Amino acid sequence: MGPDEDQQLAKRARMVALVVAATMLLWIGAQFLGRKIGLEARFAFLFDLAALAGFFWAAYVAIQIWRRRRED
């Protein structure tokens, strides 16, 4: 693995960390605001599904990074 590929993997790892943190903050905020303004439960499930999509994407990319590093 060359330095360019190493930097690219590091950039992707930072992106995964940012997506996980932002997803968690947005999900918590959406749950809080939803409860405050009295949104129906079906909207809470929409927020949950959106958060799950973000977490599954982050897990998928993290596994790709892990596999590439393991190959060397």
N, C-alpha and C positions, 0 to 999 in steps of 0.2 A: 504494500500500500504506500503510495507516494504522498508527499506533503499536501498536494492539491486535493487528493481524495480524502485525506485526513481532515483538512479544513472544511471540505464539503459535508462530511459526516458530523463534524462539530456544529456546523451551522444548522443542519437538520435536527440535531439533538436540542439545540437552543430553541428552535421553532416548536418542537414537541413540548418542551417545558413551558413555553409561553402559552401554547394552546391549552394545555392542562390547567394552568393557573387561571387563564382568562375564562375558560369554560366553567370552572368551579365558581369563580366570582360572579359571573353572569347568572349562573344557575341559582346561587344563593340569593342574589339580588332579585331575580324573577320570582322566586318563591316568596320572599319577603313582601315585595310589592303586590304580588297577586293576592296574598292574604290581607294586606292592608286595604286594597281597593275592592275586595270581595269578588274576585274572578271565580268562575266556576271551576270545578275539579278537572274538567276536560282540558282546560288551558294549562293547568298544572302538569298534566300528563304530556302535553305538547312540549313544555319546557324540559321535562324529564327526558323525553325522547331526543330532543335536540342536544341535551348534555350527553346522553349516551352515545350519540353519533360522534360528537367531538372526542369523547374518551376512547371509543373504538378506533377512530382514525389515529389518534395518538399512539395507542397500543400497537396498531399495525405498523406504523412508521418506526416505532421503537424496536420492534422485532426485526424489521429490515436492517436497522443500524446494527443491532446486536449480531445478526448473521454475517454481515459484511466484516465486522471487526473479528469475528470468530474465524473467518476464512483465512486470515493471515497467521 
